[in-house]
C-alpha cells in the first residue's frame, strides 16, 4: 500500500479562502500529500484586507496539536499565523516534545492590506524559541528586514540578511524577493542560504494584483516536498514553480487583491516534465 505523506499546517483561517489554512491545504493536496490543520485564529477578511481577528486560546491550540500528533502524526509541519506569544510557545513545546525535524516556518507578520498578524511579543518568541527549531524559514522582504534588522534593497542585501537569520538558528533561510525593488524588470528572485552556499531561484515577473496567498502556498508546497523526502533544493524549486503557476492562474475576486489559484492540471504537467 502506498504511503500517505502528511503535512500539519498551523495557522489562521482566512474567510476569503485565499490564504491561511485554506491556501495551505490546497497546496498540500496539489503536492500529493494529506493535509492536517491546527487553527490558531479566525479572521474576518476579504480581498480588501483583514477586518478583524479572533485568536484561538493557546491552551486549545495545544490541545489541537496533541490530538493530531499523538494519534495521526505528521511527516512535516508548516506554521503560518501565530498571533500571540502563548501560541508560539505552545507550538514550540509540541515541536520539541514530538521531535519534529521537518519544520517550515512562514513568519506571517503583516497581511497584504497592512493589518498586523503577529503582535510584538509573538515576534520575539518566534525568533528566540521557534526559529532555532526550523529546517527552513521563508520570510518575505519585510519579514526578513524585521528579523535581520537590516534594510533590503538588493540581492546582496538579501544574502546578508539570510546570513543573519541563519545565525539565529535556522538550518536554512529562504528569503522571497517579491517585494524587492526592480523586480518588474528583472523578474522574481528568491535566495536560499544553507549556511555554506547561496542558491538563487528565478522566474519571470507576472504583472497582476492577484497575489493573495502566495506566501502560504509557497511554504506549504515546500513542506509537502520535504515530507516526501525531497532535499531542500528540489523542494524549493518545486515550490517556486507551483506558486508561479498559481499566480499565472490567479483569479479576480472582490474589489481588491484577488487570489492565486492552484491548477492541478498544471501541477501534474510540471511533474511529467521532470
C-alpha positions in Angstrom: 0.0 0.0 0.0 1.3 3.4 -1.0 2.5 5.6 1.9 0.3 8.6 2.8 2.6 11.6 3.4 1.1 14.0 5.9 1.7 17.7 6.4 0.4 19.5 9.5 -0.5 23.2 8.8 -0.7 25.5 11.7 -2.1 29.0 11.2 -5.1 31.3 10.8 -8.3 30.7 8.9 -8.9 33.0 6.0 -12.7 33.6 5.4 -12.0 34.5 1.8 -10.3 31.2 1.1 -7.2 32.8 -0.5 -4.6 32.5 2.2 -4.1 30.9 5.7 -5.1 27.4 6.4 -7.3 27.2 3.3 -4.4 28.0 1.0 -2.1 25.7 3.0 -4.4 22.7 2.5 -4.9 23.4 -1.2 -1.1 23.5 -1.8 -0.5 20.4 0.3 -3.2 18.5 -1.7 -1.8 19.7 -5.0 1.6 18.4 -3.9 0.3 14.9 -3.4 0.2 15.0 0.4 -2.6 14.7 3.0 -3.2 18.0 4.9 -3.9 18.2 8.6 -4.7 21.5 10.3 -4.4 23.4 13.6 -6.2 26.7 13.7 -4.6 29.5 15.7 -7.0 32.3 14.8 -10.2 33.0 12.9 -10.1 36.1 10.7 -12.8 38.2 9.1 -11.2 39.1 5.8 -11.8 39.6 2.1 -10.0 40.9 -1.0 -9.7 44.4 0.6 -7.9 43.2 3.8 -8.3 41.8 7.3 -11.2 43.4 9.2 -10.8 41.5 12.5 -9.0 38.7 14.2 -10.3 36.3 16.8 -7.3 34.4 18.3 -7.8 30.8 19.5 -6.7 30.4 23.1 -3.2 28.9 23.3 -4.3 26.1 25.5 -6.8 25.0 22.8 -4.1 25.3 20.1 -2.0 22.9 22.3 -5.0 20.5 22.5 -5.4 20.5 18.7 -1.7 19.7 18.3 -1.8 17.0 20.9 -4.8 15.4 19.2 -3.1 15.2 15.8 0.5 14.4 16.9 -0.5 11.7 19.5 -2.6 9.8 17.0 -2.1 10.5 13.3 1.4 12.1 13.4 2.9 14.0 10.6 5.9 14.0 8.1 6.3 17.7 8.2 4.9 20.8 9.9 4.3 24.2 8.4 3.5 27.2 10.5 1.8 30.4 9.4 0.0 33.0 11.5 0.9 32.7 15.2 -0.8 35.8 16.6 0.2 35.7 20.3 3.3 34.7 22.3 1.4 31.9 24.1 0.5 30.3 20.7 4.2 30.4 19.6 5.2 28.8 22.9 2.5 26.1 22.6 3.7 25.2 19.1 7.4 25.2 20.1 6.6 22.9 23.1 4.9 20.3 20.9 7.5 20.5 18.2 10.1 19.7 20.8 8.0 17.0 22.6 7.3 15.2 19.3 10.8 15.7 17.9 9.6 17.4 14.7 12.5 17.7 12.4 10.9 19.0 9.2 9.5 22.3 10.4 8.8 25.0 7.8 8.2 28.5 9.3 6.4 31.1 7.3 6.7 34.1 9.6 3.4 35.7 8.8 3.6 39.1 10.3 1.7 41.5 8.2 -1.3 41.0 5.8 -1.2 42.2 2.3 -3.6 45.0 3.3 -1.3 46.1 6.1 -3.0 44.5 9.1 -0.6 43.1 11.7 -0.9 39.3 12.1 1.5 38.9 14.9 2.0 41.1 18.0 5.4 42.2 19.1 5.8 39.6 21.9 4.9 36.8 19.5 7.6 38.1 17.0 10.2 38.0 19.7 9.1 34.5 20.8 9.2 33.2 17.3 12.8 34.5 16.7 14.1 33.2 20.0 12.1 30.0 20.5 10.7 28.5 17.3 13.1 29.7 14.7 16.1 27.6 16.0 13.9 24.5 15.6 13.2 25.1 12.0 14.5 23.2 9.0 13.8 26.3 6.9 12.2 29.7 7.4 10.6 31.5 4.5 10.3 35.3 5.2 9.4 37.8 2.5 11.4 41.0 2.3 9.6 43.0 5.1 9.7 40.0 7.4 13.4 39.4 6.7 14.1 43.1 7.4 12.4 42.7 10.8 14.3 39.5 11.7 17.7 40.6 10.4 17.3 44.3 11.5 18.6 45.3 8.1 17.2 47.2 5.1 16.9 45.1 2.0 17.1 46.9 -1.3 19.2 44.4 -3.4 20.0 40.7 -3.9 23.3 41.4 -2.0 21.2 42.7 0.9 19.0 39.6 0.8 22.1 37.4 1.1 23.4 39.4 4.1 20.0 39.2 5.8 19.8 35.5 5.1 23.2 35.0 6.9 22.0 37.0 9.9 18.8 34.9 10.2 20.8 31.7 9.7 22.9 32.7 12.7 19.8 32.9 14.7 19.4 29.2 14.5 17.5 28.3 11.3 19.1 25.4 9.3 18.1 27.0 6.0 16.9 30.5 5.2 14.8 31.2 2.1 14.1 34.9 1.5 11.4 35.5 -1.1 12.1 38.5 -3.3 8.7 39.5 -4.4 8.9 42.9 -2.7 12.4 43.7 -4.0 12.7 47.0 -5.9 13.2 46.4 -9.6 11.6 43.0 -9.8 9.2 44.1 -12.5 12.0 44.4 -15.0 14.5 41.8 -13.6 12.0 39.1 -12.7 11.3 37.4 -9.3 14.3 36.0 -7.4 14.4 34.1 -4.2 17.5 33.4 -2.2 18.2 30.2 -0.2 21.1 30.1 2.2 22.1 26.8 3.8 25.0 28.0 5.9 27.6 27.5 3.2 26.1 28.4 -0.2 23.6 30.8 -1.6 21.2 29.4 -4.2 19.1 31.6 -6.5 15.7 30.7 -7.9 14.4 32.9 -10.8 11.1 33.2 -12.5 9.6 35.9 -14.8 7.7 38.7 -13.2 3.9 38.3 -13.6 2.0 41.6 -13.8 -1.1 41.1 -11.6 -2.6 42.4 -8.4 -4.0 39.0 -7.6 -1.3 37.7 -5.3 -3.2 36.9 -2.1 -1.9 33.6 -0.7 1.5 33.5 -2.3 3.5 33.0 0.9 1.2 30.4 2.3 1.1 28.4 -1.0 4.9 28.6 -1.3 5.7 27.4 2.3 3.1 24.7 2.2 4.3 23.3 -1.1 7.8 23.4 0.3 6.7 21.5 3.4 4.9 18.9 1.3 8.1 18.2 -0.8 10.2 17.9 2.4 7.6 15.5 3.8 8.0 13.2 0.8 11.8 13.1 1.2 13.0 15.8 -1.3 16.1 17.7 -0.4 15.8 21.5 0.3 17.0 22.5 -3.2 14.5 20.3 -5.1 11.7 21.2 -2.6 12.4 24.9 -3.1 12.5 24.6 -6.9 9.1 22.8 -6.9 7.5 25.4 -4.5 8.8 28.3 -6.7 7.3 26.7 -9.8 4.0 26.0 -8.0 3.5 29.5 -6.7 4.5 31.0 -10.1 1.9 28.9 -11.9 -0.6 29.7 -9.2 0.0 33.4 -9.8 -0.4 33.0 -13.6 -3.6 31.1 -12.9 -4.9 33.7 -10.3 -8.5 34.8 -10.1 -10.1 38.2 -9.5 -12.3 38.0 -6.5 -13.9 41.1 -4.9 -12.8 44.7 -5.2 -9.2 44.3 -4.0 -6.4 41.7 -4.3 -7.6 38.5 -6.0 -6.1 35.2 -5.0 -3.5 32.8 -6.5 -5.1 29.7 -7.9 -3.5 26.2 -8.0 -4.3 24.3 -11.1 -3.9 20.6 -10.6 -3.7 20.1 -14.3 -0.7 22.4 -14.5 1.0 20.9 -11.5 0.6 17.4 -12.9 2.1 18.7 -16.2 5.1 20.0 -14.1 5.6 16.6 -12.6 5.5 14.9 -16.0 8.2 17.3 -17.3 10.6 16.4 -14.5 
